[in-house]
Each structure stands twice: as C-alpha cells, then as structure tokens.
Amino acid sequence: MTVINKREFLTNEFTPLLKKLSPDTAPNFGLMTSQHMVEHLIGALQSTIVKFEGERENPANEKQLGMQQFIRSGSVITHKPSDKTAADLPALKNASLDAAIALVPKAVQDFYNFQDNNPDYKPYAFYMGEVLHEDVELFHFMHIKYHIWQFGLLEKYP
C-alpha cells in the first residue's frame, strides 16, 4: 500500500491538478461547475483556520460522534444524489476559474500555518465536535481528492 504524504499532496500537487480544469470541464456526477468546486474547497479550508470561540458540546453528540468515526475510518466520501438543481448552487465569488485557482495555494498555506502555529488548540466544529489537527487534515485531504476525482483529475478515489 502506498502512503501519500497529505501535506505534500495538498501543498504541491493539488493546485497543478486544478490548473488542468477549464470553465467547461463537466463533473462526472453532481451539479457543481469547476469554479464552484474550487471555491467550495477554498471555503472548506478557510472554515478550519479560525479558533472556535463558542460553547463546545462536550461530550460529543451522536451526529458529532458519527462524523468523528467517518473521519477516523478514512473519510471516504460517496456521492449522494439529491433533489437540488443548478439553481441551488451559490453565486460564484471570483471573476473566473483561474482567479479562484490562484487563491488555492494561500488557502492551503493558511491551513497549515494555523495548524503549525496552534499545536495545542483542539479543532472544533458544530458538525464534528472536538477533533485533532490530524483529523481535520485527513478530512480535507479526502474531501479534496473526492472533488478532483469528481472532475476527472484523478483516475481513482480513494
């Protein structure tokens, strides 16, 4: 079994893969455009670089425990069709796909800077409860791989 260095992949391989996309690249499934997907992944990374200041639910509730189990079991995401349509997609935030892709290296670097500069902080989110930095990294790694596979940039997932 090949072990992939998550930090190496996210820092050095993720953006070059995205640069293979065009605005017309269609997903193999799902509704997102290539730009929606890139902006979605940037938002996910950015959501985990702020210290949670609210009240933490402790112990974790059933949904949080389920998310923690999902993460620690490998975070293998599967496509779940829904009734949503393209009209349900959020408005794009960037002027172009290239402009969105240009923001990815900073989002990845900010994520790792946050982890490196806050080693004693216990990440927390309402949907996953309190987890480890390694759990958040694994989730991002698998989430990113899932979406780049969705757009045909990886042959295999997971």
C-alpha positions, -999 to +999 in steps of 0.1 A: +000+000+000+014+034-010+014+060+018+007+095+005+020+125+024-011+146+028+008+179+033+030+172+002-001+165-019-021+195-007+008+219-009+025+207-042+001+186-062-034+200-056-030+233-074-013+219-105-042+194-108-067+222-107-049+241-134-059+212-158-095+224-154-113+246-178-145+265-171-163+240-194-149+209-176-180+189-166-182+168-135-186+131-138-215+135-114-231+162-093-241+198-101-211+220-094-192+237-121-154+235-119-153+270-105-180+261-079-159+231-069-127+252-064-145+278-044-162+251-023-128+236-014-113+270-006-142+277+017-138+244+034-101+251+041-109+286+053-136+273+077-109+255+097-084+283+103-104+302+128-105+293+165-139+283+176-150+307+204-185+294+211-196+269+237-184+234+229-208+205+232-189+180+254-193+151+253-199+150+216-234+144+204-245+115+182-240+133+149-206+146+160-195+111+170-207+098+137-186+125+119-156+116+140-160+079+132-163+088+095-131+109+096-111+083+116-123+055+093-107+072+063-131+100+053-141+081+021-169+103+006-196+089-016-219+108-040-254+111-027-279+123-054-303+149-042-333+169-055-311+200-059-307+217-092-281+241-107-303+269-094-294+259-059-257+265-065-243+295-046-233+326-066-196+325-077-172+346-056-144+350-081-143+366-116-131+334-132-119+298-126-083+309-129-088+336-103-103+310-079-074+286-086-049+314-078-063+315-043-058+278-035-021+279-026-028+306+000-058+287+014-036+256+018-007+276+033-031+294+057-045+260+068-010+246+076+002+278+092-029+277+115-021+241+125+016+248+129+011+279+150-016+265+172-004+230+182-023+230+215-056+242+200-082+214+197-101+220+165-139+221+169-169+225+146-206+221+154-208+192+129-178+172+141-172+182+177-137+183+191-111+166+169-073+165+163-054+186+137-046+153+120-084+145+117-090+179+101-061+174+077-074+139+067-108+152+061-095+180+038-072+156+020-100+131+013-126+159+005-102+175-020-093+141-036-130+133-039-138+165-058-108+164-081-117+128-089-153+140-095-139+163-122-117+136-138-084+149-124-076+116-106-082+082-121-090+066-088-107+075-055-100+068-027 
